[in-house]
Amino acid sequence: MSNYNRQKIVDSVPQKGFFGHPKGLFTLFFTEFWERFSYYGMRAILVYYMYYEVSKGGLGLDENLALSIMSIYGSLVYMSGIIGGWLADRIFGTSRAVFYGGILIMLGHIVLAVPGSVAMFFVSMVLIVLGTGMLKPNVSTVVGEMYSETDERRDAGFTIFYMGINAGAFLAPLIVGSVMDYSFHLGFGIAAVGMFLGLVMFVLTKKKNLGLAGTTIPNPLTKAERKKTFTFIGLGIVILAVLCAILIPMGVLTFASFINIVTFLGIIIPTIYFIVMYRSPKTTTVERSRIIAYIPLFIAAVMFWSIQEQGSTILASYADKRTQLDWMGIEISPAWFQSLNPLFIIIFAPIFAGLWVKLGKRQPTVPQKFSLSLLFAGLSFLVILLPAYLGGTDSLVSPMWLVLSYLIVVFGELCISPVGLSATTKLAPAAFSAQTMSLWFLASAAAQALNAQVVKFYSPENEMTYFGSIGGAAILLSLILFILAPRIQGLMKGIR
């Protein structure tokens, strides 16, 4: 997209109207609020739904398998952003991708809300994975389109947007977790209603508030390319269906082998993405330098999200099995702990947003903020090993240890997530704008693909070694990144 077209889009959006930010931020804030309410409400109880006994309304899967599936599911959700980003860049633009993705997510939650078998569970997962892949990266891209590249409100705007995400993520586990013991399916139904409300909000306000943002197709397919692409996609679906029909009955394609395949894809797909964008004739010399700068930031993001995303796997199990849930006369649902992360973000996001604005050009550079995020992530895992060190692994621990761990990792998240979203929109090659946002979410995909293997090594007996090793590795990587920060900043070619 040319600079002229970028400015044309910015000019079409009312630039004041939502806390000093473009009016379209209101639309995207509340659309994402309801989408995240839907997603995190479902996710708060999903791992318990998988490993709870059938007599308790669950599927009765092995707990270690459930933890790996949860990680793989999270990986596929973010990995599918490749599809959503490509569709937006080449076929129908980001705004339509957001709408179509929301419909698929809602249908996936409706399927989960209907009592069924393991097969129906996987049907719902496919719908939610594809829907989130279309919605999640593209709604963030639209946020970026509302600001010029030199607008100093960008980081603060993404932080406000991030508050919308976390407001929905905070409420959902409290509401859905409260009905978990009564009915998992009722909880999934509540998630479906949340996505419906998000779609209604988007449709009713986008025309007035978003202007041209999200309507352009940066790199549209030609007529010949479109025909060839659709033929290729159709053949791919048929071949995949045939392979599944043959390999599953033979016992070749099992849960274990599928987890290994996704782990491999989580590493190889981002690698291919970097190579393709770097070598593309549509990428300029300056853009190639920025891609090189993006690589260490991507690796740091993988390490951070590997720790943060274990809040829905290892720490969810820790809340269920190792934590005192009858605390000060209150019976705590283990799902409620999923609200801690977004709660702390809601509290501290305005502080961080104000800090970046106040510091202006004196604020830490993007690589330095990433380094800080890894430091906090590592410390959050060192904190959670202390209960085992102080009191052993045989007794239940105070819920305050989990609260403290979630608090520390949130400080890291506020240094990397809104900042990473903003940096991605600025560092993205023009021909790959939505797809580069998909690449940002592939950091989470790679992290959870690795987690699918890592979580197998956790048990209450070795939790000190588990948390200590991962936390120590994050702190070491933080120091390395801090040392390299000036060189990385130079490769970003004027982007701060």
Disulfide bonds with the S-S distance in Angstrom:
none
